[in-house]
């Protein structure tokens, strides 16, 4: 009887671990434009870089925004200032559900140039690559307060 109870407890713990892990990897629904808007929601307009604009990441510009042409993704959107030398880039990357997200994140981390703006840049420690479900965020922002707000907003996405 004790063996049955122990076995039952182990099974319950395994099921709970699978369920809880699955909840943490829930895909974020909505368009990348809508998600990007949520990331900036807590930052007042006058504290954002001038002429902040979203750009669709394509085969032609993927190397600039993600550091490599060898990154497989379904869709991606970059948010950067339209003028000025400001080290500010937020890129959302949606990958296929069965993609190896850790390998893609590692590829981005190893490929991205934190000084891609030439005159300005961020420190390597300030390059943030995180994921939620099938969504990866690449955050490279010189201003620490803004960077932390964007990162916090990404972590809170549901």
C-alpha positions in Angstrom: 0.0 0.0 0.0 2.9 2.4 0.8 4.4 1.8 -2.7 1.0 2.7 -4.3 0.8 6.0 -2.3 4.4 6.9 -3.2 3.8 6.0 -6.9 0.6 8.1 -6.9 2.4 11.0 -5.3 5.2 10.9 -7.9 2.6 10.8 -10.8 0.7 13.7 -9.3 4.0 15.7 -9.0 5.0 14.9 -12.6 1.6 15.9 -13.9 1.7 19.2 -11.9 5.2 19.9 -13.2 4.1 19.4 -16.8 1.0 21.6 -16.4 2.9 24.4 -14.7 5.7 24.3 -17.2 3.2 24.4 -20.1 1.5 27.5 -18.6 4.8 29.4 -18.5 5.3 28.8 -22.2 2.0 30.1 -23.4 2.1 31.8 -26.7 1.4 35.6 -26.7 -1.6 36.3 -29.0 -2.1 39.3 -31.1 -0.3 41.2 -33.9 3.3 42.2 -33.4 2.2 45.8 -33.8 -0.3 45.4 -30.9 2.3 43.7 -28.7 4.9 46.4 -29.5 2.3 49.0 -28.4 1.9 47.2 -25.1 5.7 47.2 -24.5 5.7 51.0 -24.8 2.5 51.7 -22.9 4.1 52.7 -19.6 6.6 55.0 -21.3 5.3 58.6 -21.8 5.5 59.8 -25.3 7.9 62.6 -24.4 10.3 60.0 -22.9 10.5 57.9 -26.1 13.0 58.5 -28.8 11.9 60.9 -31.5 10.1 59.5 -34.5 10.0 56.0 -33.1 8.8 53.8 -35.9 8.1 50.1 -36.5 9.7 48.3 -39.4 8.8 44.8 -40.7 11.9 42.6 -40.6 12.4 40.9 -44.0 15.0 38.8 -45.7 16.6 42.1 -46.9 17.0 43.7 -43.4 17.1 40.8 -41.0 20.9 40.9 -40.7 20.7 44.6 -39.5 18.0 43.9 -37.0 18.9 40.4 -35.7 22.6 40.1 -36.7 22.2 37.1 -39.1 20.4 36.0 -42.2 20.4 32.4 -40.7 17.5 33.0 -38.3 14.3 31.2 -39.1 11.1 33.1 -38.1 7.5 33.5 -39.1 7.4 37.2 -38.6 9.3 40.0 -36.9 8.9 43.6 -36.2 11.6 46.2 -35.2 11.0 49.4 -33.3 13.7 52.1 -33.7 14.0 55.9 -34.0 13.6 57.3 -37.5 16.2 60.0 -36.9 19.3 60.6 -34.8 22.0 58.5 -33.4 20.2 56.9 -30.6 21.0 53.4 -29.4 17.5 52.1 -29.2 16.2 48.9 -30.8 13.3 46.6 -29.8 12.7 43.6 -32.1 9.9 41.1 -31.6 10.4 37.8 -33.4 7.6 35.2 -33.7 8.9 31.7 -34.5 7.2 28.4 -35.3 5.7 26.6 -32.3 8.0 23.6 -32.7 11.2 25.8 -33.3 14.2 25.4 -31.1 13.8 28.7 -29.4 16.9 28.4 -27.2 19.1 27.9 -30.4 17.5 30.9 -32.1 18.1 33.1 -29.0 21.7 32.0 -28.9 22.1 32.7 -32.6 20.7 36.2 -32.1 22.9 36.8 -29.0 26.0 35.7 -30.8 25.3 37.6 -34.0 23.8 40.9 -33.0 26.1 43.9 -33.1 25.5 46.1 -30.1 27.2 49.0 -31.9 25.3 48.7 -35.1 24.5 52.4 -35.1 28.3 53.1 -35.6 28.4 56.4 -33.5 26.5 55.0 -30.5 25.9 51.6 -29.0 25.1 49.6 -26.0 27.3 47.5 -23.8 27.1 43.7 -24.4 25.6 43.3 -20.9 22.8 45.5 -22.0 21.7 43.3 -24.9 18.6 41.4 -23.7 17.2 38.4 -25.5 14.2 36.8 -23.8 11.3 34.6 -24.9 7.7 33.9 -24.0 6.1 31.0 -25.7 7.0 31.4 -29.4 7.9 35.1 -29.1 11.4 36.4 -28.7 12.3 39.9 -27.7 15.6 41.5 -28.6 16.1 44.7 -26.5 19.1 47.0 -27.0 18.5 50.4 -25.4 21.1 52.7 -24.1 18.8 54.4 -21.5 18.6 52.0 -18.6 15.2 53.2 -17.3 13.6 52.7 -20.7 15.3 49.3 -21.2 14.1 48.1 -17.8 10.5 49.3 -18.5 10.4 47.5 -21.9 11.9 44.3 -20.4 9.4 44.4 -17.5 6.5 45.0 -20.0 7.6 42.0 -22.0 7.8 39.8 -18.9 4.2 40.8 -18.0 2.7 39.9 -21.4 -0.1 37.4 -21.3 
